[in-house]
Amino acid sequence: MKQIFDERAKPETNKYVTREWQDYGYRLAKELDDEAHKSLYIKMAKNEDRTLLEQAKRFVIDANADNRGALFMWKVKELRKKSGGY
């Protein structure tokens, strides 16, 4: 039993992730079930405001959408417009 708990307690690690924003972008891609575009999420995690990304992520997860990646990108665009960003 202890072995099972120990294996589940280990967080998933990626040896190529060295920065916090890389980890955040990778986890974002996994949560949105869009790992094919993980480099896009990593770039967004580096360059975008984190609160904006979190708001978009919460919106998408609460919406329970089929294409989470597309809905996330749409929501980010809408939040940028609202905040006066590009």
Residue pairs with C-beta under 8 A, 6 or more apart in sequence:
14 23
14 26
16 22
17 23
17 26
21 42
21 45
21 46
22 42
22 45
22 46
24 45
24 50
25 38
25 41
25 42
25 43
25 44
25 45
25 46
26 38
26 41
26 42
28 41
28 44
28 45
28 53
28 57
29 35
29 37
29 38
29 40
29 41
29 42
31 57
31 61
32 41
32 57
32 60
32 68
32 69
32 72
33 68
33 69
34 41
34 68
34 69
34 72
37 69
44 53
44 76
45 53
48 76
52 76
52 79
52 80
52 83
53 76
55 75
55 79
56 72
56 75
56 76
56 79
57 72
59 71
59 75
60 68
60 71
60 72
60 75
61 68
63 71
65 71
80 86
